[in-house]
Amino acid sequence: MGGRRRGPEQINEQVDFGEAELVRDPDRPNGWTLLLDGTPQSYVETSQPTWLEFEYVRQLGAVVDLLAPARDPLHVLHLGAGALTLPRYIAATRPGSVQRVVERDAALIALVRRVLPPPRGADLRVRTGDARQVVESTRADRFDLVVNDVYSGARMPGRLTSTEFVAEVARVLRPGGWYAANLADRKPLSFARSQAATLRAVFDQVCVIAEPGTLRGRRFGNLVLVATDRGRLPVAKLTRRVAAEAFPARVLDGEELDRFIAGAPPVTDQGAADSPEPPRSIFSSR
């Protein structure tokens, strides 16, 4: 007898802001990678929502795990949806969480919902709109966590990097809530340094999570910035957690973060710019 067919190995569709590809993982039959215009955006394992493939998503998963006691539900605002990887993780690890997602590409969300449906029963709602406008129109003290993972192509929009925007994020967080932002940069890490300075201008405590090679400027890579306005981030626990990953990362805090920022000025709306364009070769091996 022949084996059961798995369905398509790749789905390509034109969405509102580019061409989306959903590519099945040859090593994991329920694993899919979402790409937009050739740039990997998300990885989802539909049968195992706690599986986090990308390094920076595992770091965000560590942030989620340490924000509150295990399995306590959270109120979370996700800016940028992709294939809903982190919302699926939170729904699985923290049942009862209330999650709101903002994504500007309605056609992309429709594709993800059709091919990779979100978990049933989760309080997970996706809104089509502009991330900054949604934050500015949201009432104060609503969320325990705001995650900024908005990209236009392979670049974070400058209007989501300023002190004015970050102050709006701080306003919608509950007391003691956390803000986490995923950004990408290359040597000399000017964008990342200025973003750390921007968060420090608004929040009481900030830390940076990144792989050592990225911090040394050896390669273009992701950095996750975490901030809170009250209390302290559990830096020691976070350090142990990300250091134990298959690709260990470091956490910069306190004086190490001072040296990392090295006098970089906070960004305002007037001077905000998109994050750097990644090298053309970075995704060419797929």
Backbone hydrogen bonds in HBPLUS format (Angstrom, degrees):
<---DONOR---> <-ACCEPTOR-->    atom                        ^
c    i                          cat <-CA-CA->   ^        H-A-AA   ^      H-
h    n   atom  resd res      DA  || num        DHA   H-A  angle D-A-AA Bond
n    s   type  num  typ     dist DA aas  dist angle  dist       angle   num
A0024-ARG N   A0009-GLU O   2.80 MM  15  5.07 178.8  1.80 151.8 152.2     1
A0011-ILE N   A0022-LEU O   2.85 MM  11  5.06 150.4  1.93 140.9 150.7     2
A0022-LEU N   A0011-ILE O   2.83 MM  11  5.06 156.2  1.88 146.7 154.8     3
A0013-GLU N   A0020-ALA O   2.96 MM   7  5.36 162.6  1.99 152.1 157.1     4
A0020-ALA N   A0013-GLU O   2.80 MM   7  5.36 161.8  1.83 173.8 167.9     5
A0015-VAL N   A0018-GLY O   2.82 MM   3  5.54 161.6  1.85 163.1 169.3     6
A0037-ASP N   A0019-GLU O   2.81 MM  18  5.16 168.8  1.82 155.7 156.9     7
A0021-GLU N   A0035-LEU O   2.86 MM  14  5.06 155.0  1.92 146.9 150.4     8
A0035-LEU N   A0021-GLU O   2.85 MM  14  5.06 159.3  1.89 149.9 155.8     9
A0023-VAL N   A0033-THR O   2.91 MM  10  5.20 165.1  1.93 149.5 153.2    10
A0033-THR N   A0023-VAL O   2.85 MM  10  5.20 159.3  1.89 145.3 151.3    11
A0025-ASP N   A0031-GLY O   2.75 MM   6  5.08 164.2  1.78 141.1 140.6    12
A0028-ARG N   A0025-ASP O   3.23 MM   3  5.27 144.8  2.36 101.8 111.4    13
A0031-GLY N   A0028-ARG O   2.84 MM   3  5.14 165.6  1.86 124.7 125.8    14
A0046-THR N   A0030-ASN O   2.97 MM  16  5.55 147.3  2.08 157.6 148.4    15
A0032-TRP N   A0044-VAL O   2.79 MM  12  5.32 153.3  1.86 151.6 160.8    16
A0044-VAL N   A0032-TRP O   2.85 MM  12  5.32 159.1  1.89 153.8 160.9    17
A0034-LEU N   A0042-SER O   2.80 MM   8  5.07 162.9  1.83 141.5 147.3    18
A0041-GLN N   A0034-LEU O   2.69 MM   7  5.52 176.9  1.69 161.5 160.5    19
A0042-SER N   A0034-LEU O   3.34 MM   8  5.07 158.5  2.39 131.9 135.4    20
A0036-LEU N   A0039-THR O   2.95 MM   3  5.21 156.7  2.01 139.1 140.2    21
A0039-THR N   A0036-LEU O   3.00 MM   3  5.21 169.4  2.01 114.7 117.2    22
A0048-GLN N   A0045-GLU O   2.98 MM   3  5.32 150.8  2.07 111.7 121.1    23
A0051-TRP N   A0048-GLN O   2.94 MM   3  5.70 167.1  1.95 128.5 131.5    24
A0058-ARG N   A0054-PHE O   3.06 MM   4  6.43 150.6  2.15 152.3 160.6    25
A0058-ARG N   A0055-GLU O   3.11 MM   3  5.22 119.9  2.48  97.3 112.0    26
A0059-GLN N   A0055-GLU O   3.07 MM   4  6.46 147.7  2.18 146.3 155.8    27
A0060-LEU N   A0056-TYR O   2.97 MM   4  6.28 149.5  2.07 140.1 148.1    28
A0061-GLY N   A0057-VAL O   2.78 MM   4  6.04 145.8  1.89 142.1 152.6    29
A0062-ALA N   A0058-ARG O   2.97 MM   4  6.28 144.0  2.10 140.9 149.6    30
A0063-VAL N   A0059-GLN O   3.10 MM   4  6.46 149.1  2.20 141.8 150.0    31
A0064-VAL N   A0060-LEU O   2.97 MM   4  6.32 160.0  2.01 151.0 155.5    32
A0065-ASP N   A0061-GLY O   2.96 MM   4  6.19 157.9  2.01 146.7 152.7    33
A0066-LEU N   A0062-ALA O   3.08 MM   4  6.23 142.8  2.22 144.9 153.4    34
A0067-LEU N   A0063-VAL O   3.09 MM   4  6.08 122.2  2.44 145.7 158.9    35
A0072-ASP N   A0069-PRO O   3.07 MM   3  5.73 162.1  2.10 139.0 141.1    36
A0098-VAL N   A0074-LEU O   2.84 MM  24  6.25 145.0  1.97 149.1 160.6    37
A0144-ASP N   A0075-HIS O   2.76 MM  69  5.30 150.6  1.85 139.5 148.9    38
A0145-LEU N   A0075-HIS O   3.31 MM  70  6.69 148.3  2.42 155.9 158.9    39
A0076-VAL N   A0098-VAL O   2.88 MM  22  6.35 158.5  1.93 159.1 166.3    40
A0100-ARG N   A0076-VAL O   2.91 MM  24  6.31 161.4  1.95 161.7 167.8    41
A0077-LEU N   A0145-LEU O   2.95 MM  68  6.39 159.7  1.99 157.0 163.6    42
A0147-VAL N   A0077-LEU O   2.90 MM  70  6.33 161.5  1.94 162.1 167.9    43
A0078-HIS N   A0100-ARG O   2.81 MM  22  6.20 165.6  1.83 161.4 166.4    44
A0102-VAL N   A0078-HIS O   2.86 MM  24  6.23 156.0  1.92 166.1 174.2    45
A0079-LEU N   A0147-VAL O   2.77 MM  68  5.95 171.3  1.78 176.4 177.5    46
A0149-ASP N   A0079-LEU O   2.86 MM  70  5.83 166.0  1.88 161.5 166.3    47
A0080-GLY N   A0102-VAL O   2.80 MM  22  5.67 158.7  1.84 160.2 167.7    48
A0084-LEU N   A0081-ALA O   2.93 MM   3  5.30 163.1  1.96 135.6 139.1    49
A0088-ARG N   A0084-LEU O   3.06 MM   4  6.12 152.5  2.13 143.8 150.8    50
A0089-TYR N   A0085-THR O   3.09 MM   4  6.40 153.4  2.17 147.0 154.7    51
A0090-ILE N   A0086-LEU O   2.94 MM   4  6.21 162.9  1.97 159.5 162.9    52
A0091-ALA N   A0087-PRO O   2.97 MM   4  6.11 159.1  2.01 145.5 151.5    53
A0092-ALA N   A0088-ARG O   3.04 MM   4  6.25 146.2  2.16 143.5 152.0    54
A0093-THR N   A0089-TYR O   2.90 MM   4  6.10 157.1  1.95 152.9 159.4    55
A0094-ARG N   A0090-ILE O   2.77 MM   4  5.35 148.1  1.87 146.3 152.2    56
A0097-SER N   A0094-ARG O   3.18 MM   3  6.00 140.6  2.34 145.9 148.5    57
A0099-GLN N   A0123-ASP O   2.86 MM  24  6.11 172.9  1.86 174.9 175.3    58
A0125-ARG N   A0099-GLN O   3.10 MM  26  6.49 163.7  2.12 154.4 156.2    59
A0101-VAL N   A0125-ARG O   2.84 MM  24  6.13 155.9  1.90 161.4 165.5    60
A0127-ARG N   A0101-VAL O   2.71 MM  26  5.99 167.0  1.72 162.5 165.7    61
A0103-GLU N   A0127-ARG O   2.99 MM  24  6.29 161.2  2.02 157.7 162.5    62
A0129-GLY N   A0103-GLU O   3.19 MM  26  5.91 144.7  2.32 107.3 117.5    63
A0109-ILE N   A0105-ASP O   3.22 MM   4  6.57 161.4  2.25 150.6 154.8    64
A0110-ALA N   A0106-ALA O   3.01 MM   4  6.26 155.4  2.07 146.5 153.5    65
A0111-LEU N   A0107-ALA O   3.03 MM   4  6.25 152.3  2.11 142.9 149.7    66
A0112-VAL N   A0108-LEU O   2.96 MM   4  6.27 164.9  1.98 156.7 160.1    67
A0113-ARG N   A0109-ILE O   2.88 MM   4  6.04 166.2  1.90 153.2 157.2    68
A0114-ARG N   A0110-ALA O   3.06 MM   4  6.16 147.4  2.17 139.6 148.1    69
A0115-VAL N   A0111-LEU O   2.99 MM   4  6.18 167.4  2.01 158.6 160.9    70
A0116-LEU N   A0112-VAL O   2.69 MM   4  5.16 149.4  1.78 141.2 152.0    71
A0124-LEU N   A0122-ALA O   2.91 MM   2  5.41 127.7  2.19 106.2  90.5    72
A0134-VAL N   A0130-ASP O   2.96 MM   4  6.17 158.2  2.01 158.8 165.4    73
A0135-VAL N   A0131-ALA O   3.02 MM   4  6.27 164.6  2.05 152.9 156.7    74
A0136-GLU N   A0132-ARG O   2.92 MM   4  6.13 167.4  1.94 155.9 159.4    75
A0137-SER N   A0133-GLN O   3.07 MM   4  6.20 136.0  2.27 139.0 149.7    76
A0137-SER N   A0134-VAL O   3.19 MM   3  5.19 130.8  2.45  95.3 108.2    77
A0138-THR N   A0135-VAL O   3.14 MM   3  5.20 161.4  2.18 106.3 112.0    78
A0141-ASP N   A0171-ARG O   3.04 MM  30  6.43 158.8  2.09 144.0 144.6    79
A0142-ARG N   A0172-VAL O   2.77 MM  30  5.43 142.7  1.91 126.6 134.8    80
A0143-PHE N   A0172-VAL O   2.98 MM  29  6.25 167.6  1.99 155.6 159.7    81
A0174-ARG N   A0143-PHE O   2.67 MM  31  5.48 159.4  1.71 151.9 149.9    82
A0178-TRP N   A0144-ASP O   2.92 MM  34  6.31 157.3  1.97 152.1 149.9    83
A0146-VAL N   A0178-TRP O   3.05 MM  32  6.59 149.9  2.15 151.8 161.3    84
A0180-ALA N   A0146-VAL O   2.92 MM  34  6.31 164.6  1.94 164.8 168.8    85
A0148-ASN N   A0180-ALA O   2.82 MM  32  6.25 161.6  1.86 157.1 163.5    86
A0182-ASN N   A0148-ASN O   3.00 MM  34  6.32 165.5  2.02 167.3 167.9    87
A0152-SER N   A0155-ARG O   2.74 MM   3  5.37 168.3  1.76 160.9 157.3    88
A0155-ARG N   A0152-SER O   3.30 MM   3  5.37 164.1  2.32 113.0 117.5    89
A0275-SER N   A0156-MET O   2.99 MM 119  5.15 151.8  2.07 139.9 148.9    90
A0160-LEU N   A0157-PRO O   3.06 MM   3  5.78 165.4  2.08 121.7 126.0    91
A0161-THR N   A0158-GLY O   2.99 MM   3  5.25 147.3  2.10 125.2 122.5    92
A0166-VAL N   A0162-SER O   2.92 MM   4  6.20 170.3  1.93 155.8 158.7    93
A0163-THR N   A0267-VAL O   2.79 MM 104  6.06 147.0  1.90 154.6 159.6    94
A0167-ALA N   A0163-THR O   2.85 MM   4  5.90 150.8  1.94 144.2 151.5    95
A0168-GLU N   A0164-GLU O   3.31 MM   4  6.57 144.6  2.44 135.5 143.8    96
A0168-GLU N   A0165-PHE O   2.97 MM   3  5.15 122.9  2.31  99.8 114.5    97
A0169-VAL N   A0165-PHE O   3.02 MM   4  6.46 149.8  2.11 148.3 157.5    98
A0170-ALA N   A0166-VAL O   2.91 MM   4  6.23 160.8  1.95 151.4 155.9    99
A0171-ARG N   A0167-ALA O   3.04 MM   4  6.24 144.5  2.17 137.9 147.3   100
A0172-VAL N   A0168-GLU O   3.26 MM   4  6.59 146.6  2.38 145.7 152.3   101
A0172-VAL N   A0169-VAL O   3.13 MM   3  5.43 125.5  2.45 102.7 115.4   102
A0173-LEU N   A0170-ALA O   3.33 MM   3  5.29 148.3  2.44  97.2 106.2   103
A0177-GLY N   A0174-ARG O   2.77 MM   3  5.11 152.3  1.84 144.2 141.5   104
A0179-TYR N   A0227-ALA O   2.85 MM  48  5.17 157.3  1.90 149.3 155.3   105
A0227-ALA N   A0179-TYR O   2.84 MM  48  5.17 147.1  1.95 148.7 157.4   106
A0181-ALA N   A0225-LEU O   2.86 MM  44  5.20 156.2  1.91 148.2 156.1   107
A0225-LEU N   A0181-ALA O   2.89 MM  44  5.20 163.0  1.92 152.7 155.7   108
A0183-LEU N   A0223-LEU O   2.96 MM  40  5.47 170.6  1.97 161.4 164.5   109
A0223-LEU N   A0183-LEU O   2.77 MM  40  5.47 157.1  1.83 159.1 162.7   110
A0185-ASP N   A0221-GLY O   3.02 MM  36  5.86 156.1  2.08 159.5 161.2   111
A0221-GLY N   A0185-ASP O   3.09 MM  36  5.86 159.2  2.13 162.4 164.4   112
A0189-LEU N   A0186-ARG O   2.66 MM   3  5.25 158.9  1.70 131.9 133.8   113
A0193-ARG N   A0189-LEU O   2.96 MM   4  6.12 162.6  1.99 153.3 158.4   114
A0194-SER N   A0190-SER O   3.02 MM   4  6.14 162.0  2.06 145.9 150.7   115
A0195-GLN N   A0191-PHE O   2.94 MM   4  6.18 145.9  2.06 145.0 155.1   116
A0196-ALA N   A0192-ALA O   2.94 MM   4  6.20 154.7  2.00 150.3 156.3   117
A0197-ALA N   A0193-ARG O   3.01 MM   4  6.30 156.3  2.07 146.8 153.4   118
A0198-THR N   A0194-SER O   2.88 MM   4  6.06 144.8  2.01 138.1 148.2   119
A0199-LEU N   A0195-GLN O   2.97 MM   4  6.24 161.1  2.00 151.5 154.7   120
A0200-ARG N   A0196-ALA O   3.02 MM   4  6.21 154.6  2.08 143.5 151.0   121
A0201-ALA N   A0197-ALA O   3.04 MM   4  6.25 132.1  2.28 138.1 149.8   122
A0201-ALA N   A0198-THR O   3.16 MM   3  5.17 132.7  2.40  94.2 106.9   123
A0202-VAL N   A0199-LEU O   3.06 MM   3  5.34 152.4  2.14 106.3 114.8   124
A0203-PHE N   A0199-LEU O   2.77 MM   4  5.82 176.5  1.78 170.8 172.0   125
A0204-ASP N   A0228-THR O   3.11 MM  24  6.18 120.5  2.48 126.3 141.3   126
A0205-GLN N   A0228-THR O   3.11 MM  23  5.55 167.3  2.13 164.6 164.7   127
A0228-THR N   A0205-GLN O   3.05 MM  23  5.55 151.2  2.14 148.9 155.4   128
A0207-CYS N   A0226-VAL O   2.91 MM  19  5.42 151.1  2.00 153.2 159.7   129
A0226-VAL N   A0207-CYS O   2.99 MM  19  5.42 166.0  2.01 154.6 158.1   130
A0208-VAL N   A0252-LEU O   3.06 MM  44  5.06 152.6  2.14 135.8 144.3   131
A0252-LEU N   A0208-VAL O   2.78 MM  44  5.06 161.8  1.82 149.3 155.3   132
A0209-ILE N   A0224-VAL O   2.79 MM  15  5.06 161.0  1.83 151.5 157.9   133
A0224-VAL N   A0209-ILE O   2.91 MM  15  5.06 163.2  1.93 150.3 154.5   134
A0210-ALA N   A0250-ARG O   3.09 MM  40  5.57 155.4  2.15 148.0 155.5   135
A0250-ARG N   A0210-ALA O   2.77 MM  40  5.57 169.7  1.78 154.3 151.8   136
A0214-THR N   A0211-GLU O   2.92 MM   3  5.43 129.1  2.19 115.8 128.8   137
A0215-LEU N   A0211-GLU O   3.11 MM   4  6.47 158.4  2.16 152.6 159.4   138
A0216-ARG N   A0212-PRO O   2.92 MM   4  6.15 145.5  2.04 151.0 160.2   139
A0218-ARG N   A0213-GLY O   2.83 MM   5  5.19 145.4  1.95 170.4 167.5   140
A0217-GLY N   A0214-THR O   3.00 MM   3  5.06 156.6  2.06 104.6 111.7   141
A0235-VAL N   A0233-LEU O   2.78 MM   2  5.45 133.6  1.99 109.7  94.8   142
A0238-LEU N   A0234-PRO O   2.91 MM   4  6.11 163.4  1.93 157.9 163.6   143
A0239-THR N   A0235-VAL O   2.77 MM   4  5.90 154.6  1.84 150.1 157.0   144
A0240-ARG N   A0236-ALA O   3.06 MM   4  6.34 163.3  2.09 149.9 153.3   145
A0241-ARG N   A0237-LYS O   2.98 MM   4  6.16 157.8  2.03 148.0 154.6   146
A0242-VAL N   A0238-LEU O   3.03 MM   4  6.24 172.8  2.03 158.0 157.9   147
A0243-ALA N   A0239-THR O   2.98 MM   4  5.95 145.3  2.10 144.8 154.6   148
A0244-ALA N   A0241-ARG O   3.30 MM   3  5.49 146.0  2.42 100.2 109.3   149
A0245-GLU N   A0242-VAL O   3.43 MM   3  5.45 167.0  2.45 101.9 105.3   150
A0249-ALA N   A0242-VAL O   3.11 MM   7  5.35 155.8  2.17 115.6 122.8   151
A0256-GLU N   A0253-ASP O   3.16 MM   3  5.51 126.7  2.46 150.9 139.7   152
A0257-LEU N   A0254-GLY O   3.10 MM   3  5.29 120.1  2.47  98.7 113.1   153
A0258-ASP N   A0254-GLY O   2.94 MM   4  6.33 148.1  2.05 145.4 155.5   154
A0259-ARG N   A0255-GLU O   2.98 MM   4  6.30 157.9  2.03 150.5 154.4   155
A0260-PHE N   A0256-GLU O   2.98 MM   4  6.22 149.5  2.07 139.8 149.0   156
A0261-ILE N   A0257-LEU O   2.85 MM   4  6.09 164.2  1.88 156.3 158.9   157
A0262-ALA N   A0258-ASP O   2.94 MM   4  6.12 161.5  1.97 149.4 155.2   158
A0264-ALA N   A0261-ILE O   2.92 MM   3  5.46 160.3  1.95 122.2 128.8   159
A0271-GLY N   A0268-THR O   3.09 MM   3  5.51 129.4  2.35 107.6 119.5   160
A0272-ALA N   A0268-THR O   2.96 MM   4  5.85 115.2  2.40 151.0 168.7   161
A0282-ILE N   A0279-PRO O   3.15 MM   3  5.57 165.5  2.17 115.7 120.1   162
A0284-SER N   A0281-SER O   3.24 MM   3  5.08 160.5  2.28 101.9 107.7   163
